[in-house]
Amino acid sequence: MKIHQKLIEYWKIINGSLNFDNSKSSLVLLIAWVSILLISNNGQQSFMAHDEGYYFLQGRWIAESGDWLTVRWWQQPEYDRTIGLQWVIALFYQTSSILANFIPNFNEQITRSPNLISSIFASILTYKIASYWLQKGTAWLAGALLILSHLWLQYSRMGTQDIPLVAIELLLIFSLLKATNISPKNYHIDQEKQDIATTPNLQNNNYQNYQTNRSQNLWLLIAGICVGIGFLIKSVMIFLPCLALIPFLIYHRKHHHIYRNWWLYLGLIIGFLPFMIWFALSTAKYGALPFEQLFGKLLILGKKAYHSDANIFYYFWNIPVNSLPWSLLALWQLIKYLCRGFGSCLKTILDEKASNKKLSHQSINLVKQLLNWCNNSVNNYHLLVWFYPIILGMELTIFSTRTAYYALQIYPWLAIWAALGIEDITTQINLGQKTIAGKIFTYFLGFIGFVAIILSILIKTNIIKTEGLLLLIVPALIILGIGWLGLIYWWHQAIQKNQSHHWQAALLLSTWLGLATVGFTGVLGNYSPELKLALQQPQIATILQQNQIYFVAPKEVDGEEHKTWVLLGCYTPKLGQYLPELNLLPTQNYAWIHPNLVATAEANGFNNLATVKGWSLMQKRAIRHSNS
């Protein structure tokens, strides 16, 4: 507990001395806060087969073959996704290959580097975007909370498309804010005292000189480029945030600064140019195959759900669970916002209705009054901080294929909502006001912390016998449990002294330390330790290092066998070709043989050298012919 108290004292010093108006100091602290969680590990890292290992293999094939055009699965073109992330991985792989013998976990580090950078960038952009309306300290808190959602942290440390896509989306929004000439304000929205209808409009109406403003033109150019780059990374997924931004763009249409400025369209052309060139050259080489595979898959994803639990309510439970405990604060703020919005709107409508003696066409009048209220009350803050993530969530729900990582696009906005929740609680504490929501939140986390401590004790004393992930996260459970249970003590101290910094420090630092412990104990980023360890055995490692290894498997492989195939490809240094039949393997050569073909291979004179998860490393021996 002394260490925890010492950390809280450090937090108090930082919180008191850090000048959030000084962007350099706040950015340095934010980058350090995020980076430590991103790089924390125990030195043992391994791929998750789908989709991380898949992207690494495709990037590796690009770098090794010199073919920067084809998205492939072994020798076959496989245009089931765009090529943006694979290009980045290939570039990292090619430029850093000279350091492969000096960098531990080289393949994983190269594949995950784009996501690590993108995650830091996303936290900074979340802070910058929130700074347009919130106090600098609250905006910084939003950027810091983003990395404390365990699903966001997990995917930030994986080589997939999702975190880079979110970073591009945030850059798009930030560019639009800069281009619309909205000046960031150290602006605090008092949720308790201010009605939504009276929230000040921060829009700068001076757009007459917009066409000659080079800075605004540049930001519009960047906004357009972001759309094209987002499409290159994850195809049509970039159009979902673009659709969610329509209310914001309509709001600014009266100023004509978006639709009449050719810099935006130039940015779109520049952004889509890499995709158009790549797709045109691919079509010239492979005919209609790229179009059929890429856009055909998108149609299938839109019509067919690929997860048995992905019903219409999937995100309603998945997002709150994967962003705990911050989702509790975020949902509280969302409910408050909606209640105030509807309440204010209803009050306006009822007042208008009471003053209107005519009873005819009441429904039409109500609609007109509702539209008038929206026109007079809704501004940039409402359209981006609240409407945008709500609309985006509705779009994701309508899309038939629903997965947890699709929802990562909403997490930066959940972090902003949660930061508003913490600001509400701390403000009320400092003013000596009662805050029931803060008390409920604190005691709930305290209960979870108590359960975590008891569970850890039962596991450590072997009363509960377990293996695998639960056993590995026991140290993190203990740290998190002590921190969250201690929140109750700091809560009462905060109420007595009307000072919230200890409570806030305990909340953030305990969660941060718990996640850091998960990283340093090797839980995060080590998804296939058994397979990687098996391949490091001397008898296998020597063969893999000295020989080209083919893969022999049926044309249709799925499930766990396909995952093993991907991982074996990732950790085989010298890849040969894929062969659909055993007799195609050259004599004296080595190959990983699919489990269903092992018996046939042994019957035909193949030498079985090792077996890893059903796949056998075998050598085809020469057939001896007897003299008659």
C-alpha positions in Angstrom: 0.0 0.0 0.0 3.0 2.3 0.6 3.9 2.1 -3.1 0.4 2.9 -4.1 0.3 5.9 -1.8 3.7 7.1 -3.1 2.3 6.9 -6.7 -0.7 8.9 -5.6 1.6 11.6 -4.1 3.5 11.7 -7.4 0.2 12.1 -9.2 -0.8 15.0 -6.9 2.5 16.7 -7.7 2.0 16.2 -11.4 -1.6 17.2 -11.3 -0.8 20.3 -9.4 2.3 21.4 -11.3 1.4 20.4 -14.8 0.2 23.3 -16.8 -2.3 21.8 -19.3 -2.3 25.1 -21.2 1.3 24.1 -22.0 0.7 21.7 -24.8 4.3 20.4 -24.8 4.3 19.2 -21.2 0.8 17.7 -21.4 1.7 15.9 -24.7 5.0 14.5 -23.2 3.1 13.1 -20.2 0.4 11.7 -22.4 2.8 10.0 -24.7 4.7 8.5 -21.8 1.5 7.3 -20.2 0.4 5.5 -23.4 3.8 4.3 -24.5 4.7 2.4 -21.3 1.5 0.4 -21.6 2.2 -0.3 -25.3 5.7 -1.6 -24.8 5.3 -3.5 -21.5 6.0 -7.2 -22.0 8.2 -10.0 -20.5 10.2 -10.5 -23.6 8.0 -13.4 -24.9 5.8 -12.4 -27.8 3.9 -14.4 -30.4 1.3 -13.9 -33.1 -2.4 -14.3 -33.0 -3.1 -16.2 -36.2 -6.1 -14.4 -37.4 -5.7 -11.7 -38.6 -2.4 -10.6 -37.2 -0.3 -13.5 -38.6 -2.1 -13.3 -41.9 -1.2 -9.6 -42.4 2.4 -10.4 -41.4 2.7 -13.1 -44.0 1.2 -10.9 -46.8 3.6 -8.1 -45.9 6.5 -10.5 -45.8 5.7 -11.9 -49.2 5.5 -8.4 -50.6 9.0 -7.5 -49.2 10.6 -10.8 -50.1 9.2 -11.2 -53.6 9.4 -7.5 -54.6 5.8 -7.7 -55.9 4.1 -4.7 -54.3 1.0 -5.2 -56.4 -0.4 -8.6 -55.4 -2.3 -9.4 -52.2 -1.6 -13.1 -52.0 -2.0 -16.3 -50.1 1.2 -18.2 -51.0 1.4 -18.2 -54.8 -2.3 -17.4 -55.4 -3.7 -13.8 -55.6 -6.1 -13.3 -52.7 -7.8 -9.9 -53.1 -10.2 -10.3 -50.1 -8.9 -7.1 -48.5 -7.1 -3.9 -49.5 -3.3 -3.6 -49.3 -2.6 -0.5 -47.2 -1.5 -2.2 -44.0 0.4 -4.9 -45.8 2.4 -2.2 -47.6 3.3 -0.6 -44.3 4.4 -3.9 -42.7 6.4 -4.8 -45.9 8.1 -1.4 -45.7 9.0 -1.9 -42.0 10.1 -5.5 -42.7 12.3 -4.5 -45.6 14.0 -1.5 -44.1 14.6 -3.2 -40.7 15.6 -6.7 -41.9 19.3 -5.9 -41.3 18.5 -5.7 -37.6 16.5 -9.0 -37.4 19.3 -10.8 -35.5 19.6 -8.0 -33.0 15.9 -7.3 -32.2 14.0 -9.9 -30.1 10.7 -11.0 -31.5 11.5 -9.2 -34.7 8.5 -10.4 -36.7 6.1 -9.4 -34.1 7.7 -6.0 -33.4 7.7 -5.2 -37.2 4.1 -6.2 -37.6 2.9 -4.3 -34.5 4.9 -1.1 -34.9 2.2 0.6 -37.2 -0.4 0.0 -34.5 1.8 1.2 -31.6 2.4 4.4 -33.5 -1.2 4.8 -34.5 -2.4 4.2 -30.9 -0.2 7.0 -29.6 -1.4 9.2 -32.4 -5.0 8.4 -31.6 -4.6 9.3 -28.0 -3.0 12.7 -28.9 -5.8 13.4 -31.4 -8.5 12.5 -28.9 -6.9 15.0 -26.5 -6.6 17.6 -29.2 -10.2 17.2 -30.4 -11.6 17.2 -26.9 -9.6 20.4 -26.2 -12.0 22.3 -28.6 -14.8 22.2 -26.0 -13.5 20.9 -22.7 -11.1 22.1 -20.1 -7.5 21.2 -21.0 -7.2 18.9 -18.0 -10.4 17.1 -18.9 -9.3 16.8 -22.6 -6.0 15.3 -21.4 -7.9 12.9 -19.3 -9.9 11.7 -22.3 -6.7 11.0 -24.2 -5.3 9.1 -21.1 -8.5 7.0 -20.6 -8.5 5.7 -24.2 -5.5 3.4 -23.6 -7.1 2.2 -20.3 -9.8 0.2 -22.1 -8.5 -3.3 -22.3 -9.8 -4.1 -25.8 -8.2 -0.9 -27.2 -4.9 -1.7 -25.5 -5.0 -5.3 -26.8 -5.6 -4.2 -30.4 -3.1 -1.4 -30.1 -0.5 -4.2 -29.5 -1.6 -6.3 -32.5 -0.8 -6.0 -36.2 -4.3 -5.4 -37.6 -6.1 -2.7 -39.5 -8.4 -1.3 -36.8 -6.2 1.0 -34.8 -4.6 2.7 -37.8 -8.1 3.2 -39.3 -9.3 4.9 -36.1 -6.3 7.2 -36.1 -7.0 8.2 -39.7 -10.7 8.9 -38.8 -9.6 11.1 -35.9 -7.2 12.9 -38.1 -10.0 13.5 -40.6 -12.2 15.0 -37.8 -9.4 17.1 -36.4 -8.6 18.4 -39.9 -12.3 19.4 -40.4 -12.2 21.2 -37.1 -9.1 23.1 -38.2 -10.5 23.8 -41.7 -13.9 25.1 -40.4 -11.9 27.8 -38.5 -13.2 26.8 -35.1 -10.9 28.1 -32.4 -10.2 25.8 -29.5 -11.5 27.2 -26.3 -10.7 26.4 -22.7 -14.3 25.8 -22.4 -16.1 23.9 -19.6 -19.6 22.6 -20.0 -21.2 22.5 -16.6 -23.6 19.5 -17.0 -25.4 20.3 -13.8 -26.0 24.0 -14.3 -26.2 24.6 -18.0 -29.1 23.5 -20.2 -28.2 22.1 -23.6 -30.2 24.8 -25.3 -28.0 27.5 -23.7 -24.6 26.0 -24.5 -22.6 28.7 -26.2 -21.9 28.4 -29.9 -18.2 28.3 -30.5 -18.5 28.7 -34.3 -16.4 31.4 -35.7 -18.7 33.0 -38.4 -15.9 34.8 -40.2 -15.7 32.7 -43.4 -15.4 35.5 -45.9 -11.7 35.2 -46.3 -11.7 31.4 -46.1 -10.7 30.8 -49.7 -7.5 32.7 -49.2 -6.6 31.1 -45.9 -3.7 28.7 -46.8 -3.9 27.0 -43.4 -7.5 26.1 -43.8 -7.0 24.9 -47.4 -4.2 22.7 -46.2 -6.4 21.1 -43.5 -9.1 20.5 -46.1 -6.6 18.8 -48.3 -5.5 16.6 -45.4 -9.2 15.7 -44.7 -9.7 14.6 -48.2 -6.5 12.5 -48.2 -7.6 10.8 -45.0 -10.7 9.4 -46.7 -8.6 7.8 -49.5 -5.9 6.5 -47.1 -8.6 5.0 -44.9 -10.1 3.3 -47.9 -6.7 1.8 -48.7 -6.4 0.5 -45.1 -9.8 -1.0 -44.7 -11.9 -0.3 -47.8 -15.5 0.8 -47.3 -15.2 0.9 -43.5 -14.0 4.5 -43.8 -17.3 5.5 -45.3 -19.1 4.8 -42.0 -17.5 7.7 -40.2 -18.0 9.9 -43.3 -21.7 9.2 -43.2 -21.8 9.9 -39.5 -20.2 13.3 -40.2 -23.0 14.4 -42.5 -24.9 16.3 -39.8 -21.7 18.2 -39.0 -21.2 19.0 -42.7 -24.8 20.0 -43.2 -24.5 22.4 -40.3 -21.6 24.1 -42.0 -23.2 24.1 -45.4 -24.6 27.6 -44.9 -21.0 28.9 -45.0 -20.2 27.0 -48.2 -16.6 26.4 -47.0 -16.8 22.7 -47.5 -18.6 22.2 -50.8 -17.1 25.1 -52.7 -13.5 24.6 -51.9 -11.6 22.5 -54.4 -8.8 21.7 -51.9 -11.1 19.1 -50.4 -11.7 17.4 -53.7 -8.0 17.6 -54.6 -7.3 15.8 -51.3 -9.9 13.1 -52.1 -8.2 12.6 -55.5 -4.7 12.4 -53.9 -5.9 10.1 -51.2 -7.6 7.7 -53.5 -4.8 7.8 -56.1 -2.7 5.0 -54.5 -5.8 2.7 -54.4 -6.9 3.5 -57.9 -3.4 2.8 -59.3 -3.0 -0.4 -57.3 -6.5 -1.6 -58.3 -6.1 -0.7 -62.0 -2.7 -2.5 -62.2 -4.1 -5.5 -60.4 -7.1 -5.6 -62.7 -4.7 -5.4 -65.7 -2.7 -8.3 -64.4 -5.5 -10.6 -63.0 -8.6 -9.5 -64.9 -11.8 -9.3 -63.0 -10.5 -11.3 -60.0 -9.6 -8.3 -57.8 -13.0 -6.8 -58.3 -14.9 -10.0 -57.7 -12.9 -10.9 -54.6 -12.7 -7.5 -52.9 -16.2 -6.2 -53.5 -17.8 -9.6 -53.5 -16.6 -10.1 -50.0 -17.9 -6.7 -48.9 -21.4 -7.7 -50.2 -21.2 -10.9 -48.3 -20.1 -9.2 -45.1 -23.0 -6.8 -45.4 -25.6 -9.6 -45.7 -24.2 -12.5 -43.6 -23.3 -12.4 -39.9 -20.0 -14.2 -39.3 -20.5 -14.6 -35.5 -23.1 -16.7 -33.8 -23.6 -14.1 -31.1 -23.7 -11.1 -33.5 -27.4 -10.3 -33.2 -28.9 -6.8 -33.3 -28.1 -6.3 -29.6 -24.4 -7.3 -30.0 -22.8 -3.9 -29.4 -25.2 -3.0 -26.6 -23.5 -5.4 -24.3 -20.1 -5.9 -26.1 -19.0 -2.2 -26.0 -19.8 -1.7 -22.3 -18.1 -4.9 -21.2 -14.9 -4.3 -23.3 -14.6 -0.7 -22.1 -15.2 -1.3 -18.3 -15.1 0.5 -16.0 -15.1 3.7 -18.2 -18.3 2.6 -20.0 -20.2 3.1 -16.7 -19.2 6.8 -16.6 -19.7 7.2 -20.3 -23.2 5.7 -20.2 -24.1 7.9 -17.3 -23.1 11.0 -19.3 -24.9 9.8 -22.4 -28.1 9.3 -20.4 -27.8 12.7 -18.8 -27.2 14.3 -22.2 -30.2 12.6 -23.8 -32.5 13.4 -20.9 -31.5 17.1 -20.9 -31.8 17.3 -24.7 -35.2 15.7 -24.9 -36.4 17.5 -21.8 -35.3 20.9 -23.2 -36.8 20.1 -26.6 -40.1 18.9 -25.0 -40.3 22.0 -22.8 -39.9 24.2 -25.9 -42.5 22.3 -27.8 -45.0 22.4 -25.0 -44.5 26.1 -24.4 -45.1 26.8 -28.1 -48.1 24.5 -28.1 -49.6 26.2 -25.0 -49.3 29.6 -26.5 -50.8 28.5 -29.8 -54.6 28.4 -29.6 -55.0 26.7 -33.0 -55.4 23.0 -32.6 -55.3 22.1 -36.3 -52.2 20.5 -37.9 -50.7 19.8 -34.4 -48.3 17.1 -35.7 -46.9 19.4 -38.4 -46.4 22.2 -35.9 -44.6 19.9 -33.5 -42.3 18.7 -36.2 -41.5 22.3 -37.2 -40.9 23.3 -33.6 -38.6 20.3 -33.2 -36.6 21.3 -36.3 -36.5 24.9 -35.1 -35.1 23.8 -31.7 -32.4 21.7 -33.4 -31.5 24.6 -35.6 -31.1 27.0 -32.8 -29.6 24.7 -30.1 -27.3 22.2 -31.9 -23.7 23.2 -32.5 -20.3 21.7 -33.2 -20.1 20.2 -29.7 -23.3 18.3 -30.0 -22.7 17.2 -33.6 -19.3 15.7 -33.0 -19.0 14.7 -29.3 -22.5 13.2 -29.1 -24.3 12.8 -32.4 -21.3 11.4 -34.4 -20.5 8.4 -32.2 -24.3 7.6 -31.8 -24.8 7.6 -35.5 -21.6 5.6 -36.0 -22.9 3.0 -33.5 -26.2 2.8 -35.4 -24.3 2.2 -38.6 -22.2 -0.6 -37.1 -25.4 -2.2 -35.7 -27.1 -2.2 -39.0 -24.1 -3.8 -40.7 -24.8 -7.6 -40.5 -21.2 -8.6 -39.6 -20.6 -7.4 -36.1 -17.3 -7.9 -34.2 -15.8 -6.3 -31.1 -13.0 -4.7 -33.0 -15.3 -2.8 -35.4 -16.5 -0.9 -32.4 -13.0 0.4 -31.6 -14.0 3.4 -33.8 -16.3 4.5 -30.9 -13.8 4.1 -28.1 -12.2 7.6 -28.4 -15.6 9.2 -27.9 -16.4 6.9 -25.0 -13.1 8.1 -23.4 -14.3 11.7 -23.8 -17.7 10.9 -22.2 -15.9 9.1 -19.4 -13.6 12.1 -18.9 -16.7 14.3 -18.6 -18.1 11.9 -16.0 -14.9 12.1 -13.9 -14.9 15.9 -14.3 -18.5 16.0 -13.0 -17.6 13.9 -9.9 -14.4 15.7 -9.0 -16.1 19.1 -9.5 -18.9 18.2 -7.1 -16.4 16.8 -4.6 -14.4 20.0 -4.7 -17.5 22.1 -4.2 -18.6 20.0 -1.3 -21.7 18.7 -3.1 -23.2 15.3 -2.8 -22.6 13.0 -5.9 -24.6 9.8 -5.8 -23.2 8.7 -9.1 -19.7 9.0 -7.9 -20.4 7.1 -4.7 -22.2 4.2 -6.6 -19.3 4.1 -9.1 -16.7 4.0 -6.3 -18.4 1.3 -4.3 -19.0 -0.8 -7.4 -15.3 -0.8 -8.3 -14.5 -1.4 -4.6 -16.7 -4.5 -4.7 -15.0 -5.7 -7.9 -11.6 -5.1 -6.3 -12.6 -7.1 -3.3 -13.8 -10.0 -5.5 -10.5 -9.8 -7.5 -8.4 -10.1 -4.3 -10.4 -13.0 -2.9 -10.2 -14.8 -6.3 -6.4 -14.3 -6.4 -6.0 -15.7 -2.9 -8.1 -18.7 -3.7 -6.0 -19.4 -6.8 -2.7 -18.8 -5.1 -3.7 -21.3 -2.2 -4.9 -23.9 -4.8 -8.4 -23.8 -3.4 -9.4 -22.9 -7.0 -7.2 -24.9 -9.4 -6.8 -23.3 -12.7 -4.4 -23.0 -15.6 -3.8 -20.7 -18.5 -4.9 -17.1 -18.7 -6.6 -16.8 -15.3 -3.4 -18.1 -13.5 -1.2 -15.6 -15.5 -3.3 -12.5 -14.6 -3.3 -13.2 -10.8 -0.6 -10.5 -10.2 -2.6 -8.0 -12.2 -5.8 -9.0 -10.3 -4.1 -8.3 -7.0 -2.8 -4.9 -8.0 -6.1 -3.9 -9.6 -8.1 -5.3 -6.6 -6.1 -3.4 -4.0 -6.3 -0.2 -6.0 -10.0 -0.4 -6.7 -10.8 -1.5 -3.1 -8.7 1.4 -1.9 -10.9 3.8 -3.9 -13.5 3.6 -1.1 -11.0 4.9 1.4 -9.9 7.7 -0.9 -13.5 8.5 -1.6 -14.3 9.2 2.0 -11.1 11.2 2.3 -12.1 13.3 -0.7 -15.6 13.9 0.7 -14.2 15.0 4.1 -11.6 17.3 2.7 -13.5 18.4 -0.5 -10.4 17.5 -2.5 -10.7 15.0 -5.3 -7.1 14.5 -6.5 -6.4 11.5 -4.4 -9.5 9.7 -5.5 -8.9 10.5 -9.2 -5.2 9.5 -8.9 -6.2 6.1 -7.2 -8.7 5.5 -10.0 -6.4 6.1 -12.9 -3.1 4.8 -11.4 -4.6 1.5 -10.1 -6.1 0.7 -13.5 -2.9 1.8 -15.3 -0.7 -0.4 -13.0 -3.1 -3.3 -13.4 -2.8 -3.2 -17.2 0.9 -2.6 -17.1 1.2 -5.7 -15.0 -0.8 -7.7 -17.5 1.8 -6.6 -20.1 4.9 -7.2 -18.0 3.7 -10.7 -17.1 3.4 -11.6 -20.7 -0.3 -12.0 -21.0 -0.7 -9.3 -23.7 0.9 -10.0 -27.0 1.8 -13.7 -26.4 -1.0 -15.5 -28.2 0.8 -18.7 -29.4 3.6 -19.4 -26.9 3.4 -23.2 -27.1 3.8 -23.3 -30.9 6.6 -20.8 -31.0 8.4 -22.6 -28.2 8.0 -25.9 -30.0 9.7 -24.4 -33.1 12.6 -23.2 -31.1 13.6 -26.8 -30.1 17.1 -27.5 -31.6 16.1 -30.4 -33.8 13.4 -28.3 -35.5 15.1 -24.9 -35.4 18.2 -26.2 -37.2 16.2 -27.7 -40.1 14.1 -24.5 -40.4 17.1 -22.2 -40.4 19.1 -24.2 -43.0 16.4 -25.4 -45.4 13.6 -24.1 -47.5 10.3 -25.4 -46.2 7.3 -26.2 -48.4 3.7 -26.5 -47.2 1.5 -29.4 -48.4 -2.2 -29.2 -47.6 -5.6 -29.6 -49.2 -7.1 -26.6 -51.0 -9.7 -26.1 -48.3 -8.4 -25.7 -44.8 -10.1 -24.0 -41.9 -10.5 -23.8 -38.1 -7.6 -24.6 -35.9 -5.7 -26.3 -38.7 -5.7 -23.1 -40.7 -4.6 -21.1 -37.7 -1.6 -23.4 -37.2 -0.8 -23.2 -40.9 -0.7 -19.3 -40.6 1.5 -19.5 -37.5 3.9 -22.1 -39.0 4.3 -19.8 -42.0 5.1 -16.8 -39.7 7.8 -18.7 -37.9 9.4 -20.6 -40.8 12.4 -18.5 -41.9 12.7 -19.8 -45.4 9.3 -20.3 -47.0 8.9 -22.6 -50.0 5.8 -22.9 -52.0 2.4 -24.2 -51.2 1.7 -27.6 -52.8 -1.8 -29.2 -52.9 -0.4 -32.8 -53.4 2.4 -34.8 -51.8 3.9 -36.0 -55.1 4.6 -32.4 -56.1 7.2 -32.0 -53.3 10.7 -32.3 -54.8 12.8 -35.2 -53.5 15.0 -34.6 -50.5 13.1 -31.4 -49.7 11.3 -30.6 -46.4 7.7 -29.6 -45.9 5.1 -29.0 -43.3 2.4 -31.6 -44.0 -1.3 -31.2 -43.1 -2.5 -33.6 -40.4 -4.9 -35.4 -42.9 -1.9 -36.2 -45.2 0.6 -37.4 -42.6 -0.3 -41.1 -42.8 -0.2 -41.1 -46.6 3.2 -39.3 -46.5 4.6 -41.9 -44.1 3.3 -44.7 -46.3 5.1 -43.2 -49.2 8.5 -43.0 -47.6 8.4 -39.5 -46.1 10.6 -39.1 -43.0 8.6 -37.6 -40.1 11.0 -35.4 -38.1 8.6 -33.5 -35.8 5.0 -32.8 -35.1 3.5 -29.4 -34.0 -0.2 -29.2 -33.4 -1.0 -32.0 -35.8 1.2 -30.6 -38.6 4.3 -32.7 -39.3 7.7 -31.5 -40.5 8.7 -34.2 -43.0 11.4 -34.9 -45.6 10.7 -36.6 -48.9 13.4 -39.3 -49.4 14.6 -40.6 -52.7 12.8 -43.7 -53.9 15.2 -46.6 -54.4 14.7 -48.7 -57.5 15.8 -52.4 -57.2 17.7 -54.0 -60.0 16.0 -56.9 -61.7 
